[in-house]
Amino acid sequence: MNRFRPNIVVKGCEPFAEDTWKRIRIGDVEMALVKPCPRCVVTTIDKETLEKSKEPLKTLAAYRNQEDGAMFGMNVIPLNEGDIKVGMSVEILE
């Protein structure tokens, strides 16, 4: 997971469930999920050894490839200000 540098990780849902979400709320903060996130080559570098490989992009490209590259996660825009914290629930609004 450290290769993907996520800001938010959601547990308790099916893999890639976020692809179908349009708006979510965490605490008081509503967020719009605006587009899939293409992953860059930084994900292919082991952060401890600095070794480079073709993974995980090779595997992602086999079933998550789009015009802009291998997709993993979503780009999200907060719609209002507020605090979110580890352990807060995610409410799917749309």
mmCIF file of the C-alpha atoms, coordinates in Angstrom:
data_MODEL
# 
_entry.id   MODEL 
# 
loop_
_atom_site.group_PDB 
_atom_site.id 
_atom_site.type_symbol 
_atom_site.label_atom_id 
_atom_site.label_alt_id 
_atom_site.label_comp_id 
_atom_site.label_asym_id 
_atom_site.label_entity_id 
_atom_site.label_seq_id 
_atom_site.pdbx_PDB_ins_code 
_atom_site.Cartn_x 
_atom_site.Cartn_y 
_atom_site.Cartn_z 
_atom_site.occupancy 
_atom_site.B_iso_or_equiv 
_atom_site.pdbx_formal_charge 
_atom_site.auth_seq_id 
_atom_site.auth_comp_id 
_atom_site.auth_asym_id 
_atom_site.auth_atom_id 
_atom_site.pdbx_PDB_model_num 
ATOM 1  C CA . MET A 1 1  ? 0.000   0.000  0.000   1.00 0.00 ? 1  MET A CA 1 
ATOM 2  C CA . ASN A 1 2  ? 2.883   2.416  0.652   1.00 0.00 ? 2  ASN A CA 1 
ATOM 3  C CA . ARG A 1 3  ? 3.685   2.449  -3.076  1.00 0.00 ? 3  ARG A CA 1 
ATOM 4  C CA . PHE A 1 4  ? 0.293   3.984  -3.889  1.00 0.00 ? 4  PHE A CA 1 
ATOM 5  C CA . ARG A 1 5  ? 0.541   6.850  -1.368  1.00 0.00 ? 5  ARG A CA 1 
ATOM 6  C CA . PRO A 1 6  ? -3.212  7.004  -0.695  1.00 0.00 ? 6  PRO A CA 1 
ATOM 7  C CA . ASN A 1 7  ? -4.704  9.832  1.325   1.00 0.00 ? 7  ASN A CA 1 
ATOM 8  C CA . ILE A 1 8  ? -7.765  7.800  2.314   1.00 0.00 ? 8  ILE A CA 1 
ATOM 9  C CA . VAL A 1 9  ? -8.150  4.019  2.490   1.00 0.00 ? 9  VAL A CA 1 
ATOM 10 C CA . VAL A 1 10 ? -11.630 2.542  2.909   1.00 0.00 ? 10 VAL A CA 1 
ATOM 11 C CA . LYS A 1 11 ? -12.097 -0.876 4.490   1.00 0.00 ? 11 LYS A CA 1 
ATOM 12 C CA . GLY A 1 12 ? -15.204 -3.055 4.433   1.00 0.00 ? 12 GLY A CA 1 
ATOM 13 C CA . CYS A 1 13 ? -16.246 -2.753 0.787   1.00 0.00 ? 13 CYS A CA 1 
ATOM 14 C CA . GLU A 1 14 ? -15.641 -4.720 -2.379  1.00 0.00 ? 14 GLU A CA 1 
ATOM 15 C CA . PRO A 1 15 ? -12.452 -4.034 -4.354  1.00 0.00 ? 15 PRO A CA 1 
ATOM 16 C CA . PHE A 1 16 ? -12.859 -1.010 -6.632  1.00 0.00 ? 16 PHE A CA 1 
ATOM 17 C CA . ALA A 1 17 ? -16.291 -0.175 -5.147  1.00 0.00 ? 17 ALA A CA 1 
ATOM 18 C CA . GLU A 1 18 ? -15.237 3.480  -5.267  1.00 0.00 ? 18 GLU A CA 1 
ATOM 19 C CA . ASP A 1 19 ? -15.530 3.331  -9.070  1.00 0.00 ? 19 ASP A CA 1 
ATOM 20 C CA . THR A 1 20 ? -19.305 3.541  -8.653  1.00 0.00 ? 20 THR A CA 1 
ATOM 21 C CA . TRP A 1 21 ? -19.413 6.246  -5.975  1.00 0.00 ? 21 TRP A CA 1 
ATOM 22 C CA . LYS A 1 22 ? -20.140 9.870  -6.943  1.00 0.00 ? 22 LYS A CA 1 
ATOM 23 C CA . ARG A 1 23 ? -20.273 11.544 -3.492  1.00 0.00 ? 23 ARG A CA 1 
ATOM 24 C CA . ILE A 1 24 ? -19.248 10.421 -0.014  1.00 0.00 ? 24 ILE A CA 1 
ATOM 25 C CA . ARG A 1 25 ? -19.211 11.896 3.472   1.00 0.00 ? 25 ARG A CA 1 
ATOM 26 C CA . ILE A 1 26 ? -16.592 11.293 6.148   1.00 0.00 ? 26 ILE A CA 1 
ATOM 27 C CA . GLY A 1 27 ? -17.501 13.061 9.363   1.00 0.00 ? 27 GLY A CA 1 
ATOM 28 C CA . ASP A 1 28 ? -18.854 16.459 8.272   1.00 0.00 ? 28 ASP A CA 1 
ATOM 29 C CA . VAL A 1 29 ? -16.842 16.537 5.048   1.00 0.00 ? 29 VAL A CA 1 
ATOM 30 C CA . GLU A 1 30 ? -18.621 15.767 1.779   1.00 0.00 ? 30 GLU A CA 1 
ATOM 31 C CA . MET A 1 31 ? -16.440 14.791 -1.147  1.00 0.00 ? 31 MET A CA 1 
ATOM 32 C CA . ALA A 1 32 ? -17.013 14.392 -4.863  1.00 0.00 ? 32 ALA A CA 1 
ATOM 33 C CA . LEU A 1 33 ? -15.281 11.482 -6.567  1.00 0.00 ? 33 LEU A CA 1 
ATOM 34 C CA . VAL A 1 34 ? -14.383 13.073 -9.876  1.00 0.00 ? 34 VAL A CA 1 
ATOM 35 C CA . LYS A 1 35 ? -12.281 10.613 -11.868 1.00 0.00 ? 35 LYS A CA 1 
ATOM 36 C CA . PRO A 1 36 ? -10.227 7.430  -11.675 1.00 0.00 ? 36 PRO A CA 1 
ATOM 37 C CA . CYS A 1 37 ? -6.606  7.918  -10.702 1.00 0.00 ? 37 CYS A CA 1 
ATOM 38 C CA . PRO A 1 38 ? -3.958  6.780  -13.206 1.00 0.00 ? 38 PRO A CA 1 
ATOM 39 C CA . ARG A 1 39 ? -0.951  5.377  -11.381 1.00 0.00 ? 39 ARG A CA 1 
ATOM 40 C CA . CYS A 1 40 ? 2.588   6.475  -12.201 1.00 0.00 ? 40 CYS A CA 1 
ATOM 41 C CA . VAL A 1 41 ? 5.869   4.541  -12.256 1.00 0.00 ? 41 VAL A CA 1 
ATOM 42 C CA . VAL A 1 42 ? 6.588   5.518  -8.629  1.00 0.00 ? 42 VAL A CA 1 
ATOM 43 C CA . THR A 1 43 ? 4.405   2.533  -7.685  1.00 0.00 ? 43 THR A CA 1 
ATOM 44 C CA . THR A 1 44 ? 6.980   0.218  -9.297  1.00 0.00 ? 44 THR A CA 1 
ATOM 45 C CA . ILE A 1 45 ? 9.773   1.232  -6.891  1.00 0.00 ? 45 ILE A CA 1 
ATOM 46 C CA . ASP A 1 46 ? 10.210  -0.638 -3.611  1.00 0.00 ? 46 ASP A CA 1 
ATOM 47 C CA . LYS A 1 47 ? 10.551  2.107  -0.985  1.00 0.00 ? 47 LYS A CA 1 
ATOM 48 C CA . GLU A 1 48 ? 12.894  0.060  1.214   1.00 0.00 ? 48 GLU A CA 1 
ATOM 49 C CA . THR A 1 49 ? 15.306  -1.368 -1.373  1.00 0.00 ? 49 THR A CA 1 
ATOM 50 C CA . LEU A 1 50 ? 14.767  1.153  -4.214  1.00 0.00 ? 50 LEU A CA 1 
ATOM 51 C CA . GLU A 1 51 ? 14.516  -1.809 -6.605  1.00 0.00 ? 51 GLU A CA 1 
ATOM 52 C CA . LYS A 1 52 ? 12.434  -1.167 -9.713  1.00 0.00 ? 52 LYS A CA 1 
ATOM 53 C CA . SER A 1 53 ? 10.095  -3.657 -11.340 1.00 0.00 ? 53 SER A CA 1 
ATOM 54 C CA . LYS A 1 54 ? 7.106   -3.664 -13.670 1.00 0.00 ? 54 LYS A CA 1 
ATOM 55 C CA . GLU A 1 55 ? 4.710   -4.484 -10.839 1.00 0.00 ? 55 GLU A CA 1 
ATOM 56 C CA . PRO A 1 56 ? 2.108   -3.529 -9.769  1.00 0.00 ? 56 PRO A CA 1 
ATOM 57 C CA . LEU A 1 57 ? 1.437   -1.553 -12.975 1.00 0.00 ? 57 LEU A CA 1 
ATOM 58 C CA . LYS A 1 58 ? 1.787   -4.659 -15.146 1.00 0.00 ? 58 LYS A CA 1 
ATOM 59 C CA . THR A 1 59 ? -0.947  -6.456 -13.202 1.00 0.00 ? 59 THR A CA 1 
ATOM 60 C CA . LEU A 1 60 ? -3.182  -3.370 -12.957 1.00 0.00 ? 60 LEU A CA 1 
ATOM 61 C CA . ALA A 1 61 ? -2.876  -2.767 -16.694 1.00 0.00 ? 61 ALA A CA 1 
ATOM 62 C CA . ALA A 1 62 ? -4.136  -6.307 -17.338 1.00 0.00 ? 62 ALA A CA 1 
ATOM 63 C CA . TYR A 1 63 ? -7.592  -5.454 -15.984 1.00 0.00 ? 63 TYR A CA 1 
ATOM 64 C CA . ARG A 1 64 ? -7.690  -1.733 -15.013 1.00 0.00 ? 64 ARG A CA 1 
ATOM 65 C CA . ASN A 1 65 ? -6.131  -0.100 -18.064 1.00 0.00 ? 65 ASN A CA 1 
ATOM 66 C CA . GLN A 1 66 ? -7.732  2.963  -19.630 1.00 0.00 ? 66 GLN A CA 1 
ATOM 67 C CA . GLU A 1 67 ? -6.544  5.576  -22.096 1.00 0.00 ? 67 GLU A CA 1 
ATOM 68 C CA . ASP A 1 68 ? -4.583  7.449  -19.389 1.00 0.00 ? 68 ASP A CA 1 
ATOM 69 C CA . GLY A 1 69 ? -2.958  4.350  -17.875 1.00 0.00 ? 69 GLY A CA 1 
ATOM 70 C CA . ALA A 1 70 ? -3.534  1.760  -15.154 1.00 0.00 ? 70 ALA A CA 1 
ATOM 71 C CA . MET A 1 71 ? -6.201  3.001  -12.742 1.00 0.00 ? 71 MET A CA 1 
ATOM 72 C CA . PHE A 1 72 ? -6.253  2.526  -8.985  1.00 0.00 ? 72 PHE A CA 1 
ATOM 73 C CA . GLY A 1 73 ? -8.383  4.638  -6.659  1.00 0.00 ? 73 GLY A CA 1 
ATOM 74 C CA . MET A 1 74 ? -10.217 7.870  -7.350  1.00 0.00 ? 74 MET A CA 1 
ATOM 75 C CA . ASN A 1 75 ? -9.385  11.557 -7.368  1.00 0.00 ? 75 ASN A CA 1 
ATOM 76 C CA . VAL A 1 76 ? -11.591 13.257 -4.789  1.00 0.00 ? 76 VAL A CA 1 
ATOM 77 C CA . ILE A 1 77 ? -12.482 16.910 -4.215  1.00 0.00 ? 77 ILE A CA 1 
ATOM 78 C CA . PRO A 1 78 ? -13.743 18.050 -0.799  1.00 0.00 ? 78 PRO A CA 1 
ATOM 79 C CA . LEU A 1 79 ? -16.964 20.055 -1.096  1.00 0.00 ? 79 LEU A CA 1 
ATOM 80 C CA . ASN A 1 80 ? -16.662 21.732 2.295   1.00 0.00 ? 80 ASN A CA 1 
ATOM 81 C CA . GLU A 1 81 ? -14.135 22.220 5.081   1.00 0.00 ? 81 GLU A CA 1 
ATOM 82 C CA . GLY A 1 82 ? -13.789 19.949 8.081   1.00 0.00 ? 82 GLY A CA 1 
ATOM 83 C CA . ASP A 1 83 ? -11.631 17.355 9.764   1.00 0.00 ? 83 ASP A CA 1 
ATOM 84 C CA . ILE A 1 84 ? -11.433 13.671 8.993   1.00 0.00 ? 84 ILE A CA 1 
ATOM 85 C CA . LYS A 1 85 ? -9.655  11.141 11.163  1.00 0.00 ? 85 LYS A CA 1 
ATOM 86 C CA . VAL A 1 86 ? -8.544  7.529  10.963  1.00 0.00 ? 86 VAL A CA 1 
ATOM 87 C CA . GLY A 1 87 ? -11.409 5.230  11.907  1.00 0.00 ? 87 GLY A CA 1 
ATOM 88 C CA . MET A 1 88 ? -14.251 7.477  10.753  1.00 0.00 ? 88 MET A CA 1 
ATOM 89 C CA . SER A 1 89 ? -17.037 5.861  8.756   1.00 0.00 ? 89 SER A CA 1 
ATOM 90 C CA . VAL A 1 90 ? -17.558 6.547  5.071   1.00 0.00 ? 90 VAL A CA 1 
ATOM 91 C CA . GLU A 1 91 ? -21.151 7.254  4.049   1.00 0.00 ? 91 GLU A CA 1 
ATOM 92 C CA . ILE A 1 92 ? -21.956 6.752  0.373   1.00 0.00 ? 92 ILE A CA 1 
ATOM 93 C CA . LEU A 1 93 ? -24.284 9.618  -0.614  1.00 0.00 ? 93 LEU A CA 1 
ATOM 94 C CA . GLU A 1 94 ? -24.525 8.985  -4.332  1.00 0.00 ? 94 GLU A CA 1 
# 
